[in-house]
């Protein structure tokens, strides 16, 4: 949820002060873009996360340093953390309201979505240095089609999904979605042909045909629902949708496009992250400072981890070895590192104010379809 809108909807939430950090290294231009390529064939057995197992790093990212890139939305900066120590190495300035850090389809660039600045800042993950921003209208979030041919800029305030070229970000087609107020997160079907997209301020989801670039249908949740993050189950049969107003996740049939049921998890359910073995789903309950662990097999909660208060776990990702879940503390100006084996808090690192969609890098996988790192 964008900070500006969140302030209107939840006036009781206030952001903590900005944390300090060292000066960044000098900027470096990004590498020369390369044409998109067709991803390698997926394994025969259907498991959308089969390529995401611990340590299975693609050759292109194998030598990228293990970092956590944290967009500080109200500090207009990115903090870069060491995964080994959990400490801030340096920070650099960005345009106004950076929301997410997103890996490119080819895994060669990390993009910072500077929402109010109407620009995307590229980061070279080999050096951690930012390049020259590209002008893009209202980039709240960013995704890529499974074939790598198109970038999808989620223009939340404009109620659009903008299909662009993946390297130059030149606009090709704008899909207007007036029925989807607060369009923000999505995930794709196993074949990559359709997307389930959340409409945060409309209490519904929309299904988008990614080939024809048009809306196929609307899936109502309930009037008071505020859907957030979306993740597909490993077998491709079920979408999980976090709902921060209903305090849990919706299960939606990925073939019949209908609601299966609602699963309570905790107050302010927000982010969704599969474990590296694809057996569990981590649900961040931002309003109560907890993480619910769901079983993909039973679709039921297994356990709940609590971060010592005050805490507001929001967006993040899992380390390449699967041992650590990194999350932004949205309203506490900090980042949490949590053991996925015990649920114990390993690091609590001060960063800038309003940390949002942080990216853990590198990650296993063949290609990225966006957000803070949905790799397949």
C-alpha positions in Angstrom: 0.0 0.0 0.0 1.4 3.4 -0.9 2.4 5.6 1.9 0.3 8.6 0.8 -2.9 6.5 0.7 -2.1 4.7 3.8 -1.9 7.9 5.8 -5.5 8.7 4.7 -6.8 5.3 5.5 -4.9 4.7 8.8 -4.2 8.0 10.4 -3.1 6.3 13.6 0.0 4.9 12.0 3.1 7.1 12.2 6.5 6.6 10.7 9.6 6.5 12.9 12.6 8.8 12.3 15.2 8.1 9.7 18.2 5.9 10.6 21.7 7.0 9.5 24.2 5.3 7.2 27.5 5.8 5.5 27.9 7.6 2.1 27.3 5.5 -1.0 29.9 4.6 -3.6 29.9 6.7 -6.8 27.1 6.0 -9.3 27.8 3.8 -12.3 25.8 3.5 -15.5 24.0 0.2 -16.0 25.2 -2.4 -18.4 24.2 -2.3 -22.1 20.7 -3.9 -22.3 20.4 -7.3 -23.9 17.5 -8.7 -25.8 15.0 -10.8 -23.9 15.3 -14.5 -24.3 13.0 -17.5 -23.9 13.4 -19.0 -20.4 14.8 -22.6 -20.2 12.2 -25.3 -20.1 10.7 -25.9 -16.6 10.9 -29.3 -14.9 8.3 -31.9 -16.0 6.7 -32.3 -12.5 4.6 -29.2 -11.9 6.2 -27.2 -9.2 6.4 -23.5 -10.0 9.2 -23.1 -7.4 11.3 -26.0 -8.5 14.1 -23.7 -9.7 14.1 -21.8 -6.4 15.6 -24.5 -4.2 18.5 -23.5 -1.8 21.6 -22.4 -3.6 20.5 -22.9 -7.1 21.8 -19.6 -8.4 21.9 -18.9 -12.1 25.3 -18.3 -13.5 24.6 -14.6 -14.1 24.0 -13.9 -10.3 26.5 -16.4 -8.8 29.1 -13.7 -8.0 26.7 -11.0 -6.9 27.3 -10.0 -3.3 24.7 -11.1 -0.7 22.9 -7.9 0.0 19.5 -6.6 1.1 18.3 -3.5 -0.8 15.8 -1.5 1.3 13.7 1.3 -0.3 12.9 3.9 2.4 9.7 5.4 1.1 9.6 8.6 3.2 13.4 9.1 3.4 13.7 8.9 -0.4 16.7 6.6 -0.2 17.8 3.0 -0.5 19.8 1.3 2.4 22.1 -1.6 1.4 22.6 -4.2 4.1 25.1 -7.1 4.4 23.3 -10.4 4.7 26.2 -11.8 6.7 26.3 -9.1 9.4 22.8 -7.5 9.1 24.4 -4.1 9.1 23.9 -1.1 6.8 26.9 -0.9 4.4 25.8 2.4 2.8 22.8 4.3 1.5 22.0 6.3 -1.6 19.4 8.9 -2.5 16.5 8.1 -4.9 13.6 10.0 -6.4 10.5 10.6 -4.3 8.7 7.7 -2.6 10.7 4.6 -3.5 8.2 1.7 -3.0 9.9 -1.6 -4.2 13.2 -3.0 -5.4 12.5 -5.4 -8.2 14.8 -7.9 -10.0 14.7 -7.6 -13.8 13.6 -10.7 -15.8 17.1 -11.5 -16.9 18.4 -11.0 -13.3 21.0 -8.4 -14.4 19.4 -5.3 -12.9 17.5 -4.3 -9.8 14.9 -1.6 -10.3 13.8 0.9 -7.6 10.3 2.2 -8.2 10.3 5.9 -7.3 6.6 6.4 -7.3 6.1 10.1 -6.9 9.2 10.9 -8.9 7.8 9.1 -11.9 11.0 7.2 -12.5 12.8 3.9 -12.1 16.4 3.8 -10.8 18.5 0.8 -12.0 21.0 -0.8 -9.6 23.9 -3.0 -10.9 23.7 -6.0 -8.5 27.4 -6.8 -9.1 28.5 -3.5 -7.6 25.4 -2.4 -5.7 25.7 1.0 -7.4 22.7 3.0 -8.9 22.6 4.2 -12.5 20.7 6.9 -14.3 16.9 6.9 -13.6 14.4 6.3 -16.5 11.2 8.3 -16.7 8.1 6.1 -16.0 4.7 7.3 -15.0 3.5 6.3 -11.5 5.7 3.2 -10.9 4.2 1.8 -7.7 5.2 -1.8 -8.5 6.9 -3.7 -11.3 6.5 -7.1 -13.0 7.7 -8.9 -16.1 5.9 -11.3 -18.4 7.2 -14.9 -18.2 8.8 -14.7 -21.6 10.7 -11.6 -20.7 9.3 -9.6 -23.6 7.4 -7.0 -21.6 7.7 -5.2 -18.3 4.4 -4.4 -16.5 4.5 -1.1 -14.5 1.7 -1.0 -11.9 0.5 2.6 -12.0 -1.7 2.5 -8.9 -2.8 6.1 -8.8 -3.5 6.2 -12.5 -5.4 2.8 -12.3 -3.4 1.4 -15.1 -1.2 -1.5 -16.0 1.4 -0.2 -18.4 3.1 -2.7 -20.7 6.6 -1.5 -21.6 9.8 -2.8 -23.2 11.8 -4.5 -20.4 15.1 -2.5 -20.7 14.3 0.9 -22.1 10.8 1.0 -20.4 9.3 2.5 -23.5 5.5 2.5 -23.2 3.8 0.0 -25.6 0.2 -0.2 -24.2 -1.7 1.1 -21.2 -4.4 -1.2 -19.8 -6.9 0.9 -17.9 -8.5 -0.8 -14.9 -11.0 1.7 -13.5 -12.8 -1.2 -11.7 -9.6 -1.9 -9.7 -9.0 1.0 -7.3 -5.7 0.5 -5.6 -4.2 -1.9 -8.2 -0.9 -3.0 -6.6 0.2 -6.7 -6.5 -0.1 -9.8 -8.7 1.2 -13.2 -9.4 0.9 -15.4 -12.6 -0.6 -18.7 -13.4 1.8 -21.6 -13.8 1.8 -21.2 -17.6 2.4 -17.4 -17.3 -0.6 -16.6 -19.4 -2.8 -14.9 -16.8 -2.3 -12.7 -13.7 -4.4 -12.4 -10.6 -4.2 -8.8 -9.5 -5.3 -7.2 -6.2 -7.5 -4.1 -6.0 -6.7 -2.8 -2.6 -9.4 -0.2 -2.3 -12.2 -2.0 -4.2 -12.4 -5.3 -2.2 -11.8 -7.4 -5.2 -9.4 -9.1 -7.6 -9.1 -8.9 -11.4 -7.9 -11.6 -13.8 -5.7 -10.2 -16.6 -4.9 -12.0 -19.9 -1.2 -11.2 -20.3 -1.0 -12.1 -24.0 -3.9 -10.0 -25.1 -3.4 -7.4 -22.3 -7.0 -7.2 -21.3 -9.1 -7.9 -18.2 -11.0 -11.2 -18.3 -13.0 -11.1 -15.1 -13.5 -9.7 -11.6 -13.5 -11.8 -8.5 -15.3 -10.1 -5.5 -14.0 -10.7 -2.0 -16.0 -8.6 0.3 -16.7 -4.9 0.6 -14.3 -4.2 3.4 -11.5 -6.3 2.1 -8.1 -4.8 1.3 -6.1 -7.4 -0.7 -2.4 -7.0 -0.9 0.3 -9.5 -1.9 -0.5 -12.5 -4.1 1.3 -15.9 -4.4 0.6 -19.0 -6.3 0.8 -22.4 -4.7 3.7 -24.8 -5.8 1.2 -27.0 -7.7 -0.3 -24.1 -9.5 -3.8 -24.8 -8.3 -4.4 -22.1 -5.7 -3.6 -18.4 -5.3 -3.1 -17.0 -1.8 -4.1 -13.3 -1.3 -3.2 -11.4 1.8 -5.9 -9.2 3.1 -4.8 -6.6 5.7 -8.3 -5.5 6.6 -9.7 -9.0 7.1 -6.6 -10.2 8.9 -5.8 -13.3 6.8 -5.5 -14.8 3.4 -8.0 -15.7 0.7 -7.6 -18.9 -1.2 -8.7 -18.6 -4.9 -8.9 -21.5 -7.4 -6.4 -20.8 -10.1 -8.5 -22.7 -12.8 -12.1 -21.9 -11.9 -11.3 -18.3 -10.7 -13.5 -18.5 -7.6 -12.9 -18.0 -3.9 -12.3 -21.3 -2.1 -12.3 -19.9 1.4 -10.7 -17.4 3.8 -7.9 -18.4 6.3 -7.4 -16.1 9.3 -3.7 -15.5 10.1 -3.3 -12.3 12.1 -3.9 -8.5 12.2 -2.9 -6.7 9.0 -1.9 -9.7 6.9 0.3 -8.2 4.1 3.3 -10.0 2.5 3.5 -13.6 1.3 6.8 -15.6 0.8 7.2 -19.3 0.0 9.9 -21.3 1.8 12.8 -22.5 -0.3 11.6 -26.1 -0.1 8.1 -24.9 -1.3 6.4 -26.6 1.7 5.5 -23.5 3.6 4.2 -20.0 3.1 5.3 -17.1 5.4 2.5 -14.5 6.0 3.5 -11.2 7.5 0.9 -9.8 9.9 2.0 -6.2 10.0 -0.6 -5.0 12.4 0.5 -7.3 15.2 4.2 -7.9 14.6 3.9 -11.6 13.7 4.6 -14.1 10.9 2.2 -16.9 10.3 3.6 -20.1 8.7 1.1 -22.0 6.5 1.4 -25.5 5.1 1.0 -25.6 1.3 -0.1 -29.2 1.7 -2.9 -28.7 4.3 -3.5 -25.0 3.5 -3.6 -24.5 7.3 -1.4 -22.6 9.8 1.4 -24.5 11.4 2.9 -22.0 13.8 3.2 -18.3 14.4 6.4 -16.3 15.1 6.3 -13.1 17.1 8.8 -10.2 16.7 9.5 -8.4 20.0 7.4 -5.2 20.0 7.2 -2.7 18.5 7.3 -4.3 15.1 5.5 -3.9 11.7 6.7 -6.7 9.3 5.8 -5.8 5.8 7.6 -6.9 2.6 10.8 -8.8 1.9 12.1 -12.2 0.8 14.0 -15.3 1.8 17.8 -15.7 1.6 19.3 -17.9 -1.2 20.0 -20.7 1.3 16.5 -20.5 2.7 17.6 -20.0 6.3 16.7 -16.3 6.8 13.5 -14.4 6.1 14.2 -10.6 5.7 11.4 -8.2 6.2 11.0 -4.4 6.3 9.6 -2.9 9.5 7.3 -0.4 7.7 6.4 1.8 10.6 9.5 1.3 12.8 12.3 2.4 10.4 14.0 -1.0 10.6 14.7 -4.3 9.0 14.2 -7.8 10.6 16.1 -10.9 9.9 14.3 -14.0 11.1 15.5 -17.6 11.3 13.2 -19.8 9.2 14.1 -22.8 11.3 13.2 -21.4 14.8 11.4 -18.1 14.1 14.0 -16.3 16.2 14.9 -12.7 15.5 18.6 -12.7 14.2 19.0 -9.0 13.3 17.1 -5.8 13.9 18.7 -3.1 11.8 17.8 0.6 11.8 17.3 2.1 8.3 15.5 5.1 6.8 11.9 5.9 7.5 9.1 4.0 5.8 11.0 0.9 4.6 8.8 -1.0 2.2 9.4 -3.6 -0.6 13.0 -4.7 0.2 14.8 -7.1 -2.1 17.0 -10.0 -0.9 19.7 -10.6 -3.5 20.9 -12.9 -5.1 18.1 -15.4 -5.2 17.8 -18.9 -6.9 15.7 -19.2 -10.0 15.9 -19.0 -13.8 14.1 -15.6 -14.3 12.1 -13.0 -12.4 8.5 -12.0 -12.9 8.9 -9.1 -10.5 7.8 -7.5 -7.3 10.5 -8.0 -4.6 11.7 -11.2 -6.2 9.2 -13.8 -7.6 11.6 -16.1 -9.4 10.7 -19.2 -11.4 
